[in-house]
Amino acid sequence: MEVRGWKLEVRRGTVQRSSVIRAAVVIGVLVIGFWLSVLWNEIPPANAVRPTMNQGGFDLAKVEPASTPTPTSTPTDTPTNTPTITSTPTNTPTPTPTPTSSETPIPEIYLPLMAKYPTPTPTPTPTPTPTSTPTSTPTPTPPGEELIVNGGFENDEGWQIGFDPLRPAAYSTEVVRSGARSMRLGITVQADAPSYSSVWQKVTIPLDASYAALSFWYYPLSQDVIERDWQGAMILDANLTFLHQVMKVNSNSQTWMQHTFDLMPYRGQTIAIQFNVRNNGYSGLKTAMYVDDVSVAVRDGMGREVYTGWAVEAYPELGWEAMRGIVSRQKDRGSNVVLIGHNNPGEVDIYKAEPGLSYAVYRAYIDPGNPLHDEAQAMVEAQYRMLGACRQEGMKVILPVGYQIQMGAQWNARHPYDLRTDYYGNPLDIGGQSASFYSPAYQANIRTYYQWVNANFVQPFKDVILMLNLADEPQGADYSSHANAVFRSRYGYSFWEVGNDPQRWRQLGEFQANYIVEYAAWSASVWRELDPQIMTTMSFCGFLARYGYYMPDVEPLFRDTPANFAITFDAYPRDGYYTDPITEGDLTSLFILIRSLGHYSKLYDKPLWLWSTANSWGLGQASYDKADIADAISNIYYLAQLTAQTGGELQGINFWNYNVKGQGLYNDTNPIVYDPDEMFERVSAAGVSAREVMVAGRSPVSVLIFAPSSYPYELIGQTRSWLQLSRLARDLPTLRRLISKGILESYKFWQMNALARNNVNSIVATHLAPPLSPPTLGGMKGLSPPQVGGMKGLSPPQAGGMKGEEGIETILVLAPSLAYVSSEELARLYDFYEQGGEIVAKEDIAEALKKQMKDPSSVALTSYLTRITSTVSDGAVYSSSPGVETLFMDDCQGELVTFWKKVLKIGKLNRGYFVQGDGHALLYSIDPSPVFFDVDVPFTYQGATYDRHGRYVSGLSGSGALAVTLGHHEYARVSRVQ
């Protein structure tokens, strides 16, 4: 054998010593040289070449620790088997207070195990791998009282085990999530047998509870199908009579999953929380489940802490006194939180508009030999100064630590195979190239970065830091080989084998729509391992959300992220180019989005943060119709009111932005129509007033906008969309026109002006679930017909976007055809109609409902709209030939005024925007002509009208009716007189 010219001769078991010594020296030099290159691995090579991605991809379901920091696996067309998921995830890592200059070695890749895609082939035996140590940090109990006794099953108290002669439930040490024990239900090592394993505990939900929720973790195993075996959870009454099915699944994911459930409908009642596993015993296939960390947390009606304040850039050129002066000024005007500006893009550059913390800054900071070290040091020290100034002034801080999934140019050059790409293998450039979050190199390096942030910022400033913003505006999809490997492991085929199969289009679409959701869930989970007490967030793009809704998919952001993750959206009146003014479509789609965010916040018990505008970006100062201070103030108020209407836990509003270069309140380079000092004073004061609105009570939701996710999923999969806005925008004059292209055309929420103008409390649901119960009993709004178990008037949460809502009177079905409505959803729609509900849908959907009616009759309201009724119901189905959204456009008000009033349940119509909730009402107009409002306010009120500069014009007081005329960019606001 030869090694670089050195010959090793083996003769009868004897190796020539001189040759061995020479070879050992050379090998040693090579090894030392290799590891020196690893330590220098952040300096991009001069001849770095972007590789061409093979369409086959490769399976990263299980990557063993590599001998080099950067994987160089070659894509292959041969799919590999899905790995077996073990029952012991990685324990909480030990933070590294003193970072080294080399990247973390690449461990086995983590895949987001959200149990949505169980392995299709059952494993031979559902016997779990025993573990004697806790497998994760327990989820912190929400503030309040814990009602469950022995929720971790650590002793024998609290729980009653149901009688089953063959396979009863039992305490177990085999698979645990925390502590030493869990509860096993079903069959693991014994033979299959007919059985119903169960365990329950009774609790009493206080009548005055403002929050009550069940939370539990379960670890499912199954060889069978749900028609024969299942894992379940139920609510029973005090006599153990069935009230509600919390969960009924058949899963073999073999990983811990959390399930939560709203218990507020059971206030004042004693109920039993029951877990169960059923085995039919005839197939020889077994099913089991472990349960751990069960919680029933309640809070009383006391108020909660809410925040308003400015976003501020921590520029390196700002000294301590300058920063403290900025924070002190904001505190004096009533702000109680500071959002430190993020690092956009995620590079090292002290002269850019938005400098902050990011992975690239960290890498350059810890390496004195890095040519960007001095700039990184200046950026890091600026963050310390701003944190210190906030501590000195007693202000809470939201600290951003990343931008999108960007790692910086140096990392990108060293990891060309680990970047996100579009379908054709081109690197995605959404304001900079970004990593594939499925990359093992990314996950290893970002863990190390998070440990550094935790040791050097979070722990030293834990008294100040309220929340970490892990990424700003992460968006788009991922067609890299890493993403392809994950997709293949779930579905059994690659991106490039999707073809023209609509079912595969939908699967691809769902995968891409939830890519950023999984990125958020993984990132928050890493922080939960480091410090379960620190809250995290990501600030998502409000433009995409209001117009696209699915990149990322909005509801899963609330549903699939862990308890230490709050959801944040920017929610400016307009969001696009400086040349774009605020339009009616901007506000209409924003109103629908914010109400839906509030609904999801309540549904999944997740805090919500919103960003409002107070600078030229959100107020279109380069447009022909520049917005003013009144628009910024109205933005704050309607965000607070719309969220409160649907019960959302709006924890804070941050005003963008105080001093960002080029567009900030005090660093603007655009011609502006307002005085910055006046804007600062009035917006700060509005923020203080808005905190009262943020804790107001909710109102009944009356209109459900059913927008099935199958349709946009199909569009995403069919077009192989990645939503690269920067590329699309080059071919369009404005982002406004982009809304008519591609995936953003799926549902036209911006056309539904009638809902936004007339205080129609509406939410978007992407799937339907029972109960859909219109309030038909005696005309009493909010009451629903008897449900299972004889529970009148209760609509407890179910799986789906409709959970827990009472008082729904109308469903607007936006699906373009019956192909996107499942048979189960069609049956629920008909049941809703039969109980007296109003449904508006496209012709083929309406025709399918009509076929189920007895003696239906039809009346043409217009050439494109028909009302269908029958003798079995007081409700109606409206059949529309155009898209349902177009029926509620401003242009249709004259012809459809009676229809609007009937289906939207409104008495008076407005040309401006009217929002009224629990003790507060806002009227606002952007119409160039004066707009007269005549609205009903159901309380004694006092308030005022304000001009476009936010200045007081005249007082308002009265009870019941409120009539007022507002000019262009003006608003009026009234509050209940106590």
N, C-alpha and C positions, 0 to 999 in steps of 0.2 A: 504494500500500500504506500502511496506517495502523498505527502502533505507539502504543497508548494515547494517541490524539488527535494524534499528530505525523504529518504527511503527507509522504511522500517522492514527489516528482514526477520522472519520468524523461522528458526531452524531448530527442530526437535525441542520445542518449548523454551528455547533460549533466545532472547532478544538482545541484539547488540546494544550495549549500554550507551555508547556515544550517539547512536542514531536516536535512541529514546530521549536522551537529554536534549538533543537539538530539536526534535519534534515537540517536546513539552514546552520548550522556550517559545517556539513559534506559535503554538496553540494558545499559550498564555498571553502573548502579545495580541493575538487576534481577539481573545475574549475581553482583555482590558480595553482595547480599542473600541470594541462594540459597546461596552457599557459606558465609556466616555461619550460616545455618540448619543446614547440614550439620555445621559444627563444634560446634553445640549440639544435635546429634541425639540425645543420650542423655537429655535432659530430656523427659519424656512430655508431649505436648500435653494441655491441659485438656479438650479435646473429643474425645479419641481414641475412636473407635467400632470395635467388633469387626465385621469384614466377614462376610458370609455366603458360604460357599464354594460355588461352582458344582460340580455333580456331574460336569461334563465333565472338569475338570482341564486341565493344559496340559503340553506336552512341554518339559522342561528339559534334554534331552540335550545341548544345546549353547546356552549363553546367552552372548552376547558381552558384553564389559565394558560395564556400564551407565553412563549419565551421571549417575545418582543413586544414592546408597548403598542405597536400598531398592527392590527390584523391584516394579513395579506391573502386571505382565502380567495380562491377563484370561484366565481359564480358557476353553478352547474344547473342543468335542466332536470336533473334527477331529484324528485322530492324525497325527503327523509321522513322517518316516522316522527309523530308528535311525542315529545318526551313525557315521561311519567313525572307528575308533579309531586314532590315530596311534601311531607307535612311539617317540615321545620324550616321556615324562612330564616334569613340572616338576623341575628340578634342586633341590638343597638350598638353601633360601632363606637369605639372610644375616640373622642375628638383629638386631633393633633394640634396642640397649641403652638408648636414651633414647626412651620411647614418646611419641607425640603424643596430643593430646586428641581426634582425629577417628578414626572407624572406617576400617579399610582399605577402599579401593575394591573393589568386587565383581569378582573375576576370573571367567573361564570356570569353570562348575561342575565339580567333581570328582565322578564317579560311581564307586562301589566296583567296580572291575573285577576280580572274582574268577574270571572265566572260567567261571562256571557257566552262563551264558546267552549262548552265542555268537550272533551275528547269523544268523537263519535263512536269509537269502538270500545265497549266495556272492557275493563281490565279483568283478567281471569279470576281474581279474588279481591274483594274489597277490604282486605285486611290492611289497616294502616301501619305505617312505620312507627313503632313506639318511640316516644321521646320523653326524657325525664326532666327537661328544662322548659321554662316558659318560652313560648315561640314569638311573642311580641309584647310591646308595651301596651298596657290597658288603655283604652280610649278614655280621656278625662270625662267625668260626668258633667253635664251642663250645670251651671249654677242653679242651686235650688235644693229641694229635699229629695232624697232617694227613698222610694217606697219598697223596692224589692229587698227581701232579706236573703243574704247569702247568694248574691247574683253570680259569684264565681264558683259556687258549688264546693267551697273549700271545707265545709263541714256538712252535717246532716240536717241543718235547720231550714225551715221555711218552705221546703218543697214537698209536695205529695206525689208519690209515684203511683201511676195508674195500675190497676190490676190487669195482668195478662199472664195466664198460666204457663205459657211457653217461652216468650221472649220479652220479659219486662225491661223497662229502662233501668239504668244503674249508674252510680257514680263511677268515674273512670280516671285513671292516670295515664292512659295510653296516648291520647292526643289532647293537648291542652293549649289554650291560647295565652293564658296568664295564670300565675299561681301553680298549684300542684294537681288540681282536679278539674274535670269537666263533667257533663252529663252525657252518657251514651244512650241513644235510642235506636232501635232496630237491631239488625243482625250483622255481625262482623265475622267472627271465627266459627260460630255454630252453623249447623245446617239450616237451610231455608225452612220456614214453617209459617202457617197462617198466624199473624200476630198484629197487634196494635200497641206499640210501646208509647207511653205518654207520661208527662209530668206536668204539674201545674202549681200555681201559687196565686192566692187572692190578694188584691190590693183595692183600696178605696181612693178614688180620684177626688180631691177636694172640690167643692162646688165653686170656690172663688179662684181656681187655678187660672193663670194666664198662659201657662205652658204645661203640657203633659205629653210625654212621648215615651214609647217603648223602643228600646234598642237592644239588639242581641247579635252575637256572632255565632255562625254555624259552619260546620265542616262536613259537607255531604259526600257520601259514597253510594254508588248504585251500579248494579249490573242490568237493571230492568228498565222498563219504560213507565211513564206516569199513568198510563191506563191501568196498570196493575199495582205498582208500588209508588209511594211518594214520601217526601219529607214536608212537614207542615207546621204551622203555628196558627192558633185561633184565639179569639176573645170569647169567653163564656160569661154568663151572668153569675150571680151569687149562688144559684142553684145548679150551676154547671150546664146550663142550657146554651146551645150555640147562638152566638150573636154575629160574629164576623170572621171570615177567613183572612188572616193576616198574610199567610204565605202557603202556597202549595206548589212544590216543585219536584222534579226528579233530576238530580244532578250528580255527576261523578267528578266534579272539578277537583276534589281533594285539596282544597285550600280554604283558609278561613275567609269568610265573607260576612259583611255586616248588613243587617236589615233594620230599618227604622219604621215607626208607625205612629201616626198622630192619635193620641188618646183624648183630645179635647172634647169630642162628642160624648164622652162618658163621664163628664164632670158630675159629681154628686152621686155616683153609683159605685157599688162594689162589684168588681169584675174579676175573672180568673184569667191569667195568662197561661195558655197551655201549649206545649210543644209535643209533636207526635210524629211517628214513623209507621207507615203501614206496609206490611209484606203480605202478598196474597198467598204465598206458600205453595203454589202449584207449578211454578215455572222452574224452580231450582235456582233462581237468580235472586241475589240478596240486596237489600237496601238498608242503609244506616245513616246516622247523623250524630255528630257531637255538637253540643251547645255550651257556650261559655260567655262570661261577662254580660249577663242579662241586667238591664237597667230599666226602671220606670222612674224617670226624673220629672218633678213638677216644680213650678214656680208660682208664687202668688201674684197678685195684680200690681205689685210695685213697679215703678218706672225703671227703665234701663238706661245705661249711659250711651249717649250719642255724641257725634263729633261733626264739626265743620271747620274748615280752614283752607289755607292756600297751599299750592305746590310751589316749591322754591328750589332753584338750582344752587348747589353748593360749589360755586366757581372757585378754582384755586387762587385767583387773584383777590378774592374777598378775605379780609383778615377777620380776626376774632370779634373786634368791636363792630365791624360792619354787619357780620352775621347776627350778632346778638341784637343789634339795633333793628334788623328786619323782623326777627322773631318777637322782640318786645313790642314793636308797633302792631303786629298782628294780634298779639295777646291783649293789648289794650283795647282793641276793637271787638273783642269777644271771641276770637278764634281759640280753639282748644286742641288743635292737632296741626302738625306740619307734615306734608308729603314732600320728602326730599326728591329732587328730580332724578330721573333714571339716566342710564348711559346709552344714548341713541346716536349712532349705532354702537354696538358693543365693542368698540375699539379704544385704544389708548391715544387720546388727543386732548390736551388741555385747552385748546383754542376753539373747540367745536361748541355748538349751541347747547348741547345737553351732555355734560360730563358727569359720570357717576361710577358706581361700582359695577364690575362685570368680571367674568373669568379672565379676559385678556388683561385687565388691569391687575388682577391678582398675580398672574403669571409673571408679568413684567416687574411687579413690585417686589416679589420674593427673590428675584434673580438680579443681583447687582451688575452682572455682566450683560444683561439685556439692553440693547440700545434705547429702549423705551422706558428704562427703569426710572429715570429722574421724573419724567412726566407722570408715570404711574404713582410715584411717591407723592407728588404734588396733589394728585386727585384723591388719594387715600387720606392724606392729611386734611384736605378740605372737608371730607366726610366726617372726620373726627371733630373738627372745629364746629361744624353745624350741629352734630349731636351734643357737643358740650354746651353750645349756646342754647339749645332746646332744654337741656337739663337745668341750666342756670335759670331759665325763665319758667320752668315747670310745665313745659309743653310736651305732649305725647308726639311720637314720630312714627310715620310709615317709612321704612327704609327699603328702597329698591336695590336689588343685588344682581339683576340681569335684564337683558333686552332680547325679546323673542327667544330663539334657541341659538343665539350667536355666541361663538367662542373666540372670535378674533381672527385676523388674517394669518397670524403665525401658526395658530392651531390648525386652521384650514389647510395651510400648505403642508403641514406634517401629516394630516389625516385626510387625504383626498378621497379615500374610499368611504369615509364616514360622514359625508355631507348629504343633505337632502337634495333630491333631484325631482324633476318633473317626469312624466311618463316616458319621455324620450331620452332620459339620461342626462339632460342638461341641469347644471346646478341651479337650484332655486335662489333667486336674489330678490328678497322682499325687504328692501332697505338694507341689504347686506346678505351674504351667504350665511347659512346656518347649518348646524349639525343635525343628523338624524338622531332623534332621542332614543331610538332602539339600538344605536351603536354601543357596543360594550366599552369602547374607548371613551365615548362621551359620558356614559354613566359612571365610569370609574373616576374620570377627571372632575366631573361636577360634584361628586360626593366629596372628594378632597377639598374642592373649593368651598363647599357648604361648611365643612368642618372648620376651615380657616375663618370664614365669616362668623361662625358661631363662637369660636374662641376669641376672636379679636374685636368683634362688634356687638354681637347679641348678648353674650354673658356680661361684658363690662358695662353695657348700657341697657340692661334688662329692665331697669326702672323707668326707662324713657321709651324704649321701642314697643309700640303697640302691635305692630304687624310688619312682616317682611313681604315686599312685592318681588316675587321670584322672576317675573318676566312681564314686559309691557308689550301688548298687542301681538302675542303669538298667534299665528294664523296660517292657513294653507294646509296642504296635504304633503304626502311623502311617498315617492315611488322609488326610493333607493333600494339597493339589494337587501339592506337590513330590514326595511319595512316589508319588502316582498317575502322575506323569510318568515316573519311573524304572520303575515296574511296567509301564506301557504300552510303554516302549522295549524291555522284555525279552519281553513276551508278545504285544504287538500289540493289546491291548484294555485298557480301564480298569477300575478297581475297580467301577464302576457298570454294567459290562457282564458281570460274572461270572455273574449269573443263577442258575439252578438246575442248572448243569452240574457234576457231582461232580469232574470233572477240573479244571475251573477253580477249584472250591473248594480243591482240594489245592494248586494253584499259588498261589492267594492266601494260603492257610495257610502254605505254606513261606516265602513272601516276608515275611509278618508275623513268623513265628517266628524268622527270621534277621535281622530289622531291627536289633536290638541287637548282633548279631554283627558286622554290617557297620559299625555305628557304632564298635564296639571296634576293628575292623581298621583303619578309616580313621584313627582317633585315634592309634593306636600307630604307624601309618605316617608321620603328620606328625611325631611325635617322633623317629622313626628318621632323618628328614631333618635335624632339628635336631642330634641327638646320638645316633648309633647305639649308643653304649655305655651309655646310661641305660636301665634296665629300666622298663617301665610295667605297670600293671594296672588293672582295674576290679573292685570288690567287688560280686559279684552276689548276688541275694536267694536265700538258702537255702530259704526257705519255698516260693517258687515252684518252685525246682528239685526239691525232694523230692516235691512234690505235682503239679506241672504238667509239669515237665521240658522244655517246649517254648517258653517265653516268658521268656528266649530259649532256643533250641535248644541243649542242653548240648554235645554232641559238636562241632558246628562252632565253638564258642568255642575249642577246642583246635586244630581242623583248619585254620581259615581265618584265624586271627590271625597276625601276623608273629612273627619270632624274638625281638623285644624286648618281647614281651607275655607276662606270667605271668597265670595264672587264679586268682582269689580268690573264695571263697564264704564268707558267714557260715554257720555250722554249729552253731547252738545246739541244746540238747536239745529246746527248744520255741521257736516263733517265731510270735507272734501277740499277743493281748491279755494284759495283766497278769493278767486273771482266769482265764486258761487254765493248767492244770497240765501237766506232762509226761505224755504218754500213750504207750501201747504203739505206737500208729500213728506218733507222732512219731519214736520211736527206730527202728522198723522201716524206715520210708521213708528216714530219714537214713542208716542203715547201708548200704542199697542204693545210695543216691546217692554216698556217700563211696568205696565200693569202685569204683564206676564212674568217678568222678573220678580215682582212682588209676590205673585202667586207661588212660583217655584221656591222662593225663599221661605214662605210659610209652610209649603208642602214638605220640604226636606229639612226644615229647621236650620237654614244656613244664613249667616249674616250677609248683608249686601252693602257694597259701597259703590257710589256713583261719582263721576267727575262731571262737574258743570263747567261752563265757560265764563271767563271774565277777561278775555283778550281778543285780539284781532282774528285768530284762527277760527274760533267758533262763532264769531260775529260777522264774518264775511266783509272785512274792511277794504278789500280790493274789488268788491262787487259793485254793481250799479245801485244796490239797495242796502246800504250799510246798516246793520243792526246797532242798537244802542244799549245804554245802561238798563233800561226797562226790560230788554230781552234777556240780559244776563240775570237779572233778579227773578223774572218770571221762570227762567230755566231752573233756578234753585227751588222755587216754590212748587212747580208742577212735578218735578222729580220726587219731592217729598210726599206730595198729596197722592200721586198716582200709585206709588209704592204702598202707602198706608191703606189706600182703598182696597187692595187685594190682600192685605194682611202681612205684607213683607216686613222683615226685620232690617230696615235700613239703618245701618249703624253709623254711616258717615257720608258726607259730601265734601269733596275737595274741589277747589276752584282752580282751573288751569288758565294761566300760570302767572305768578307774580313777577318773575324777572328773567324768563328764558329769552335768550338773545334772538332778535329778529321778529318775535311775535308776542313777547311777554308784556304785561301791563306797564312795566317800567323799562323795557328794552326794545320797544316796538319800532320797526323801521318802516311801517306802513302809515299812510295818511289815515288818521282816525277821527271819528266824529265826537268822541267823548273826552272828558278831562280825566286823566289817570287817577288823580287824587280823589275826585268825586266817585269814580268807579270803585276805588278801594273802599271808601267809607260806606257806600250804599250796599255793596255786595257783602261786606263783612257783617253789617247789621242784618241783612236778609238771612245770612247764615245762622245767626243767633236765633232769629224768629223761626226759621225752618226747623230747628231742633224740637220745638213744640209740636210741629206738624208730624215729624217723623215717628212720634210715639202715639199718634192718634189711632182710634179704633178703625177697624175695617168695615166695609160695606158689602152687601150681597152682590156677587157676580151674577149678572143677568144674561150675558151673551157669551157663548162659547164659539170660538173660531177654530173649527176643525180643519187643520192643515196636515194631512197624512204625510209622514216622513218618507214613505215609500216613493213618492213622486220626486222630490229633490235627490234622494239617494240614487234613483235611477238615472237622473240627469247627470249627476256627478260621475257615476260609473260609466255611462254611455260616452260622455265627452272626455273622460279621463282627466277631469278638472283638477287643478291644483290652486286655482284662484290667485295667480300671480298678478296682483293689481298693478304693480309698476310696469310690467310688460304690456298689459292690456291698455293702460292709461295712455301709453305713447301713441296709440292709434285712435284716441278719442279726444275731442276738445276738452271735455270735463268728465269727472267721475259721475256726474249726474246722469250722463248718457249711458254709462256702463251698466246702470240698473236694468236696462232693456236687453242686455246681452247675457247669454249663457245661464249659469246656475242662478244668478241673481234675479232671473225672471221667473223663478219657480212659483212663488206666491207674491202677489202685488199688494202687500199690506198698505203701501203708501196711497193707494187709491181709495181706501175706506174712510173718507173724510167725515162722513156722518157720525161715525163712532167717536172720533176724537173731539168733534165740536160740541157734542150734546151730552157729555157726562155719561156715556154708555160704558158701564164697568164691564169690560170684556177681557178675556184671556185667550191665548193660543194654546191648543192641545194638539199634539202630533199623533195621538192615538186615543181611542175611546175605551173606557172601562166603566163597568157599573159602579154605583147606580147613577143613571141619568134621570133625575126625578124632578120634573117641572113642578112649581108650587101651585097645585090645582085645588087643594082642599080648602073649600070655602073662600077662595080668593086670597088666602093668607100667604104672603110672600115668604119664602124660606121654609115652608113646610112641605114635606114630601110624603107620598103614600107609604103605607106600612112596608117594611123590609123584612128580611128573614129574621125570625125570632120575635116578631111583633113589635119591633122598635120603630114607632112612628116618628117622622121628622128628623131622623138621623141619617146622614149620608157619610159614613166613615170612609177613610181613605182606601183606595184600591190601587192596584198596579196601573199606572198610566197617568197622563197629564190631567185627569179630571178628579183626582183624589180629593175627597173632603169638601167639595164645593156644593153648597145648597143654593136654591133659588134660581138656577139656570132656567131661563124661559125660552131662549131661542138658540138654535145651533146653525151657524153659517158654515156650510161644507164647501171648502175651497178646492177639493180634489177635482182635477180637470175631467175625470171620467170615473166610472164604476170600477175600472181596473185597479184603482188605488185604494179602494175601500174593501176591507175583508168581509167575509160573510158574517163573522161575529159582530163587527162594527155596524154592518147594515141592520142586523137584528136589534142592536141596541138603539140605533136611530129610529127604527119602527116602534120599538117599545116606548121611546121618548115621545114620539108623535101620539101614540095611543093613549098616553097619560095626559095629553093636552098641550104638548110642546109644539113650537113653531120650528120648521126646518126649511132652509133655503139651500138648494143644491142644483147642480147641472142636470140637464134633461134625463140622461140615462140613469142617474142615481135616483132622481125623483120618480121615474117610471118604475124602477125596481121596488120602491116603497109603495107606489100605487097598486102594484100587482098583489100586494098583501092585504089591501084594504077591502072591506065589504061594501059593495055599492058605492064606489067612488064617483065624485062629480068634479068637473073642472070648469074654471071660469078664467078667461083670458083677461089679465089686467092691462097688458100691453102686447105688442106684437112679439115680444121676446120674453114675457113673464106670465106664467099661468099659476093660479091658486088651485090646489087639489085638496078636497075634504071628503069626509065620509061620515056615516051615522055613528060610528063607534068612538068618535073623539071630538072634542072641542078644538083640537089643534088643527094645523094646516101644514101642507108641504107645498113649497113654491118651486116651480120648475123654471130654470133660467137657461136660455140658449147661449148668452155670453157668459164669461167668467163671473162668478158670484161677486168678486171684489168690485167689478165695474158698476154694479147696481148701487153702490154706496158712494160713488163719486159726486163731487159738487155739481157736476153738469146734469146729474139725474134728479136733483132735488125737485124741480118743478113737476115732472111727470110722475115721480114716485113718492111724493110727500106723504100720501096716505099709507103707502106700503112701509115707508121708514117708520112712521109712528107706530104702526101695528107690530112689526117684528122687532123693533128696537125698544119698544115700550117707553116712548118719549112723548110728551105733550106739546112741547114747543121746540122749534128749530132755531139754531144760531148760525151766524156766518163767522163768528169768532170762536175762540176756544173756551169752554166752560168746564171746570172741574170742581166738584163739590163732594166733600166727605164728612167725616166726623168733626163738626164744629168749625170747618174752614171751607172757604170758597174762593176760587180764582177765576177771573175773566181776563182774556188776553187776545190781542188782535195784531196781525201783521198785514192786514188788508190796507191798500193805499187809500181807500175811501172810508169814511166814518162808519162804524158798525154799531148798531143798536142791539143791546142785550135785554131780553125780558125773561128772567129765570125765576124758578122757585127755590128758595132757601129755607129749609124746614127748621129754622131756629131764629131766635132774636140775635141780630148781628150788629156789628159796628166795624167800620173800616174806612177806606178812602180810594179815590182814583189817583193815578200817577201818570205823568207825561213820559215821553220817550227817554228823558234823562233820569227817570226814576224820582222826580221831584213831586211832592204833594200838590194835588190840584184842588180836590174838594172832598169833604167828608161824606160818609155813607152810614146810615143807621136805619133800622126797621125790623120787620119780622115778616116772613113769608115771601112775598114778591120782592124782586130786586130788578130795577130798570136803570140802565146806564148806557151812555154812548161813549165809545172809545175810538181814538184816532189811530193812525199808523204807528205801530210799535209802542202801544200804550197798554197799561194793565190796571185792573182794580182788584182789591183784595179785602175780604171781610172775615171776621172771626166771631164765634159765639160769645155773647155777653153772659158771663156767669151770674 
